[in-house]
Structure formats: C-alpha cells, structure tokens
Amino acid sequence: MSFCFNDANVAKIEALKKRYPSAQALSLPCLWMVQYQEGYISLDAIDVIAEVTDTPAMEIYRVATFYTMFHLEPTTQKRVLVCKTLSCKLCGSDAVLEQLKKHDVLVEHVECLGSCGTAPVMQIDDVNYENLTPTKVDAIVEGLR
Amino acid sequence: MREVAIVSRKFAVENSHTLSVAQAHGAYKTLEKLHTLAPLEIIEIIKESGLRGKGGGGAPAGAKWALMPQESERPSFVVINCDESEPGTFKDRQIITKDPHLLIEGILITCYAVKAKHAYVYIRGEYAQYQDVLQGAVDEAYVAGILGEVDVTLHRGAGAYICGEKSALLESLEGKRGHPRLKPKQPEPEWYFGNPTLVNNVETIASVPFIMEHGAAAYRAYGTEKSPGTLLFAMSGHVEKPGVYEAEFGVSMMDYINHYGGGMKNGKKLKAVIPGGASTGVMTAAEADNVQLDYESLRSMGLSLGTGGMIVMDEDTCMVSVLKNLLEFYHEESCGQCTPCREGTGWVDKLVGKILDKRGSSEDIDKLLEVAETMNGKTICVFAPAVSAVIVSFLSRFRDEFEAAL
C-alpha cells in the first residue's frame, strides 16, 4: 500500500516549510500528521516523509523509532496510556492498571504524564483523565464505545 | 507565609487564556514601554533582577541572554522549553493553559532583547490538549497584530524525557533523535541549524513581563539574595491538597507543605521528600523540617532544588520500591547515546529489582554503588550523573531499608 498525505496535510506542510530554516525540521510534524491520518506510521509513509524533508529514509526511521509516542504497527484496539511514574504510583496507579485488565483496550505503561498533582492519570486520544479510581476507570472506558 | 503571585497572578481569573480577558487584566501592557529601551538595557534589567532559569538548572537568565549576538549575519532564534517531563513537575502546563498570553508577552520581550524574529515553543507530545490552548492564544495574538513582526511556532515532541535537555531539544527541533550535544568549552549561545539560539524554560520567560513592568528591584524584593523572586513550587504524593502554588524562594519546606498542601494525607507521618523532581535526590523527614526552598540550601545538602516539584512520601512508603520506580523511569528514558548511561541504567534497575524481590545480597548493594560511580561524569549530558546522585542519596539515607530487604 502506498501512502499519500491528504490535501489538508499537504497544505499544512507547505505552510510549515515557511516557518523553519530547513525542511528537516518537519520530520516530527510530518510523523504526527501520518499517525493521525493513518493511525500508524508505515514504511511507505516514512519514504514520503523522507522526500518532504529532504532527509534519508533511514534517518526518518531512526527518528520514528526513537520517540515512544510514534507507532509503527496498526492496532484495532483503543490505546490507553497509564502513567506508572512515582506520584501516580504513590496515589494508586496499580489499581488503575488492574482495573483496565477487565477491558478490551491496549494498555501502555508510560512514564510521567505531568499530572502528578492530579494522580493517578491515564491518557486516551490525547486527553488526560485524572484523579482516577477503579470505578471512574470503568465509566470512562465504557463511555468510549 | 507572604502570599505572592507574579507568574500565577491570572491563574484564578476565569477564561484568562483568552485575549480579551487577559488584556482586561493587564496583558501586553509592557510592550508599550519595550521600545523606549534598547535591547541591551533590557538584558541589563534581567541581569539585575537575578532571574534564574526555572526549568531545573537555575542558571542566571541574564548572562545567558547576553551570550546572544546583537549583530549577526545569521538569524537569531528563541526557543521555549515546554518539554516538562521531570517526574513531580507540572507547573508549565498551568502557565500555557491558564495564562498563555503572559508567556507570549515574555517571548516578545525576549525576542526584542536578543534580536530574534522567530520563537519556537517545544511542547512535550503528551501535552496535546494543553498545546491546543496555547495555540488558540497564539492565533488570537496573530489576529490582533500582537504577533506577526515576531513569529511564534509551536512544535510538538513525541515522548522523550531527554528532550527537556536543551541541546537534545534543539536536535529534536531540527527533526532528529533527541541526543544531547557535547558542551562547548567556553560560554556561547546554543545553535539551531547553526544559528545563534537562546533556550529558556516557560516559567522563566513568563517571569519577564513582571520584571519589565515593575523593575529588577521589585523582583528582588522576593526570595533570597542568591535566589531572588518566586517559583511555581508544587506538591504531589501523600499530601492533602497536591497542586502548584507560587511562593518566594527561601520559604521553609514544611511551612509550604503544611500551608498550601494542607499537611500529610490521612494524618500520616512524613517519611521522605524528593525536593524538586525525580532527579534531585531524596531527603528524610528530619532534613525536610530544617530546609528552605532555595537553590543554595538544597545544594548545601548535596541535593538540588530542580523544578521545585516536591514528591511527598508518608511513613508507609517502601523506599526500595520508590528507588526501583525511579530507576525504571531512567532506564526507559536514557537516550542510549552513551554506554555508561544506556547500560548502567539497566544494571542499577536490575540490581534494585533483585533487592526488592528479596533475592539480593550485600554484594548487590556494593555493586549498585559501584555502577552508580561508573555512570558519574563519563557521559555527554547530566542524565547519568543525576541517576548516580539519586542512587547515592537513597543509599546514604535509607540504607537500613535496603539491608533489611536482603
């Protein structure tokens, strides 16, 4: 399957090119665009980004695999990021993880999400759900359907 | 405790993220005054104010600004570090959601002083929902003509703690892996695609409008002589009211925790505090009783003030599992560039895991300290030395707990 940026993203890329001294700076923005457009980043998409950014495809692949938020494999399940770092751990992230096992979601244990004052936290589709309890977890995950 | 709101002055105002509300509360007032001063005069004011970088390092901001060339054939850039990823730290997200125009105002002053026409705000990937609020403010500022002569571009990271390190951040902003760069021998600016660049934390730049409006002396009226002004200190963990509360440097840690945090959760006893983000080491309750929140006081204990994000732990907390949790973090987040860090973070994580599982021996404690020593001072950036210091701080204060777990 080949990859093409959709029209909205093509326009975005043209606008962004004017805002950076070099096209290589567009690698992260382009990787994000691919991920939102396709749900994951395919090797074909990496070839296209390499052309846009005038950078070797291998370099884009290196970048895509360095950052934990980029996914190179598709999934049909909903991704749920659960913070497992200290403040969340102290405030009950283990119970959140336990509760999530009862649901059909793809749980990713991630490092600090910056919600230490409202711990524990999980993130779904870029939105933080804070001050979680097992009951809240059920309500939120069931509300996703 | 003296109440003070320099950066947080509009936090309680409803809809202060919108331009009209922000302007009704004084936003962008300093811009009229700005052009009556020469760029170098502004840098002088920042120097006099004693403003220090609030991203964790605490380096003097004015001296950093002064490194930027006033005459340059190449364009200069300003980069705002909003990669806030230090565990226990959640202050910059308050600024970009509750008073984004304060940051934009600070950016405009900074760009004028260092003769930059373009500023990038590098925001951690996990903050997409907060980035949207800041982008809304930037868009409004463009429409109102506040931005245009100077451009502000938001750039989203994608999940890498190390990108909070300024040279790794610039690598990432150039579209590469976030690998820290070697430090130059002499003081010089940072470089973005070979162009002179100033990198400052969100809160540092958000402190600039107050200094412009009221002068360096007004800023120095708060804090201590060497740590002037205020910080958005924060608390998380076992306190009644965790959160971000601005206070002046030099206040007593326990006064802060009791006054703003409402004391310990469920009336438990305090056991330990990590003073300013995971990488600043750990202190005992007795030490917390006698410490002031400023850079020098923490430094004199062999710890750091860091970002001022305190993680508070009660009497029931197992310090071996706390260290294990932090070492998992470091193992996951090591960028992998330097061998002592890439391999060392794995080894120390394994060793503490072994002790936690009650499979350890006293040799493992010795080995842990030995690996920590090997990691210190042999890498490109301060990540590994910080991990090393964290391990030593736990072992020097809570060694009995580690020995009891053997």
Chai-1 contact restraints between the chains, C-beta under 6 A:
chainA,res_idxA,chainB,res_idxB,connection_type,confidence,min_distance_angstrom,max_distance_angstrom,comment,restraint_id
A,R19,B,T153,contact,1.0,0.0,6.0,A-B,restraint_1
A,P21,B,F193,contact,1.0,0.0,6.0,A-B,restraint_2
A,S22,B,F193,contact,1.0,0.0,6.0,A-B,restraint_3
A,Q24,B,G175,contact,1.0,0.0,6.0,A-B,restraint_4
A,A25,B,E174,contact,1.0,0.0,6.0,A-B,restraint_5
A,A25,B,G175,contact,1.0,0.0,6.0,A-B,restraint_6
A,S27,B,G175,contact,1.0,0.0,6.0,A-B,restraint_7
A,R62,B,R177,contact,1.0,0.0,6.0,A-B,restraint_8
A,V63,B,R177,contact,1.0,0.0,6.0,A-B,restraint_9
A,F66,B,R177,contact,1.0,0.0,6.0,A-B,restraint_10
A,Y67,B,A158,contact,1.0,0.0,6.0,A-B,restraint_11
A,Y67,B,G159,contact,1.0,0.0,6.0,A-B,restraint_12
A,Y67,B,A160,contact,1.0,0.0,6.0,A-B,restraint_13
A,T68,B,G159,contact,1.0,0.0,6.0,A-B,restraint_14
A,M69,B,G125,contact,1.0,0.0,6.0,A-B,restraint_15
A,M69,B,A158,contact,1.0,0.0,6.0,A-B,restraint_16
A,M69,B,G159,contact,1.0,0.0,6.0,A-B,restraint_17
A,F70,B,A158,contact,1.0,0.0,6.0,A-B,restraint_18
A,T85,B,P87,contact,1.0,0.0,6.0,A-B,restraint_19
A,T85,B,F329,contact,1.0,0.0,6.0,A-B,restraint_20
A,L86,B,P87,contact,1.0,0.0,6.0,A-B,restraint_21
A,L86,B,I311,contact,1.0,0.0,6.0,A-B,restraint_22
A,L86,B,N325,contact,1.0,0.0,6.0,A-B,restraint_23
A,S87,B,S236,contact,1.0,0.0,6.0,A-B,restraint_24
A,S87,B,G237,contact,1.0,0.0,6.0,A-B,restraint_25
A,S87,B,I311,contact,1.0,0.0,6.0,A-B,restraint_26
A,K89,B,N325,contact,1.0,0.0,6.0,A-B,restraint_27
A,L90,B,G237,contact,1.0,0.0,6.0,A-B,restraint_28
A,E111,B,F329,contact,1.0,0.0,6.0,A-B,restraint_29
A,E111,B,E332,contact,1.0,0.0,6.0,A-B,restraint_30
A,C112,B,P87,contact,1.0,0.0,6.0,A-B,restraint_31
A,L113,B,E126,contact,1.0,0.0,6.0,A-B,restraint_32
A,G114,B,E84,contact,1.0,0.0,6.0,A-B,restraint_33
A,G114,B,F90,contact,1.0,0.0,6.0,A-B,restraint_34
A,G114,B,R93,contact,1.0,0.0,6.0,A-B,restraint_35
A,C116,B,G88,contact,1.0,0.0,6.0,A-B,restraint_36
A,C116,B,F90,contact,1.0,0.0,6.0,A-B,restraint_37
A,C116,B,S236,contact,1.0,0.0,6.0,A-B,restraint_38
A,G117,B,F90,contact,1.0,0.0,6.0,A-B,restraint_39
A,G117,B,S236,contact,1.0,0.0,6.0,A-B,restraint_40
A,G117,B,P242,contact,1.0,0.0,6.0,A-B,restraint_41
A,G117,B,G243,contact,1.0,0.0,6.0,A-B,restraint_42
A,D126,B,A128,contact,1.0,0.0,6.0,A-B,restraint_43
A,D126,B,Q129,contact,1.0,0.0,6.0,A-B,restraint_44
A,V127,B,Q129,contact,1.0,0.0,6.0,A-B,restraint_45
